[in-house]
Amino acid sequence: MWAAGQSESESDANRVSFAKATLEGCIDGAIGNYVLIDRAGASYRLAGNPEQLKAYVGDTVRVTGVVTPVAQTPGAMSEGTEMRPTLSIVSLQKLSSVCNDSNELP
């Protein structure tokens, strides 16, 4: 329930937008902290089954999922620290068993 007096524009500003995306890149990480690094060098925290993701570390993959952007709250303890958007995995396809310089943009 919205607080009395809260305008619609304030509630719109507080909404987090979600976007479906298909990204290609390399999976890195360990022990439940996995990231996808795309060809442009952007990184996304992966939300999915850690046991399944562990099997793809070091592989080039295509991931389809829902991207949740980083929501910065002014004055929050995390302010100023490195944060990544989250990619909640819907599907994952292995493209290659290696991640190397050929995965970078031409």
C-alpha positions in Angstrom: 0.0 0.0 0.0 1.3 3.4 -0.9 1.8 6.1 1.7 -0.7 8.9 1.7 0.5 11.8 -0.3 3.0 9.9 -2.5 2.7 11.1 -6.0 2.7 8.7 -9.0 5.9 10.2 -10.3 7.7 9.3 -7.1 6.5 5.7 -7.3 7.6 5.5 -11.0 11.1 6.7 -10.0 11.3 3.9 -7.5 10.4 1.1 -9.9 13.1 -1.3 -11.1 12.9 -2.2 -14.8 13.5 -5.7 -15.9 14.6 -6.6 -19.5 14.8 -10.0 -21.2 18.2 -10.4 -22.9 20.3 -12.9 -24.7 24.0 -12.4 -24.1 27.1 -14.3 -25.1 30.3 -14.4 -23.1 32.4 -16.3 -20.6 31.5 -17.6 -17.2 33.9 -16.9 -14.4 33.7 -17.3 -10.6 33.4 -19.9 -7.9 31.4 -21.2 -4.9 28.0 -19.7 -5.8 29.4 -16.3 -7.1 29.3 -16.7 -10.8 29.5 -13.9 -13.5 29.1 -13.6 -17.2 31.6 -11.4 -18.9 30.2 -10.4 -22.4 32.3 -9.6 -25.4 32.2 -5.8 -24.6 33.7 -6.5 -21.2 30.4 -5.8 -19.2 29.8 -8.3 -16.4 26.6 -9.7 -14.9 26.0 -11.6 -11.7 24.4 -14.9 -12.6 21.3 -16.1 -10.8 20.8 -19.8 -11.3 21.7 -23.2 -10.0 25.3 -22.9 -8.6 26.0 -26.6 -9.2 25.1 -26.3 -12.9 26.9 -23.0 -13.4 30.1 -24.5 -11.9 30.3 -26.9 -14.9 30.4 -23.9 -17.3 33.3 -21.9 -15.7 35.8 -21.1 -18.4 33.3 -21.8 -21.2 31.9 -19.4 -23.8 28.1 -19.6 -23.5 24.9 -18.0 -24.7 22.5 -17.0 -21.8 18.9 -16.0 -22.2 17.4 -14.4 -19.1 16.0 -11.4 -17.3 18.4 -8.6 -16.4 17.8 -6.7 -13.2 19.8 -3.4 -13.2 21.7 -2.3 -10.1 19.5 -0.1 -8.0 21.5 2.5 -6.1 20.0 3.8 -2.9 21.6 7.2 -1.9 23.3 6.8 1.4 23.3 3.0 1.3 26.4 1.2 2.6 27.0 -0.3 -0.8 27.1 3.2 -2.4 30.4 3.6 -4.3 31.2 -0.1 -4.4 31.4 -2.2 -7.5 28.0 -3.7 -8.3 26.8 -5.7 -11.3 23.3 -6.1 -12.8 21.9 -9.6 -12.2 21.1 -12.0 -15.0 18.4 -14.5 -13.9 19.0 -17.5 -16.2 16.1 -18.8 -18.3 18.3 -20.9 -20.7 22.0 -21.5 -21.2 23.8 -22.9 -24.2 27.5 -23.8 -24.3 29.2 -22.4 -27.4 32.8 -23.3 -26.7 35.0 -25.0 -24.1 37.4 -22.0 -24.0 37.3 -18.3 -23.2 40.1 -16.4 -24.9 41.0 -13.3 -26.8 38.9 -14.4 -29.8 35.8 -13.6 -27.6 36.7 -9.9 -27.6 35.2 -7.4 -30.0 36.9 -7.2 -33.3 
